[in-house]
């Protein structure tokens, strides 16, 4: 019996995916301690040469790009045009208007080498907890005072969002990346994988001249 290739156009072509990285999982396929979960453990047959573009730390969740195209990291993070990344963030206690404005205009954080850095202006708004947001193991009850924020950055210093909210004395309790430009997490559940056609992938990331 002849074998029918359902997707012969994949041969020799780069492939593009988004995943909903779960809480307590590393954004990598190899390395780390044996007790740490990695994205290679997701229930999906990833192609050879796949790698993550950018990182989400172990305790952060949400949108993570995977691809076999080695140029994507440079195009997305090292080009002249900055690309917006939006995070849904639960912080401790109810935020005051003055502190909300501080986040928007810039706050001091410590970056690599112990340098003091003032974050550039960014978009921050108070939002309601999404009705379809998946529960997370160990998450605090909604009865504890808290605020949900949407924060959009065009840069990504190490742990930047967590450091920003901590600097105004509202520690981060949950952090979920929900979009990179127009590439959105949407209703993708934790641990799920979605493949994106190449042209659509770059269009949603607002990257031109990619081929």
Buried (B, 14 or more C-beta within 10 A) or exposed (E): EEEEEEEEEEEEEBBBBBBBBBBBBBBBBEEEEEEEBBBEEBEBEBBEEBBBBBBBEBBBBBBBBBBBBEEBBEBBBEEEEEBBBBBBBBBBBEBEEEBBEBBBEBBEBBBEEEEEBEBEEBEBEEEEEEEEBBEBEEEEEEEEEBBBBBBBBEEEBEBBBBBBBBBBEBEBBBBBBBBBBEBBBEEBEBBBBEBBEBEEBBBBBBBEEBE
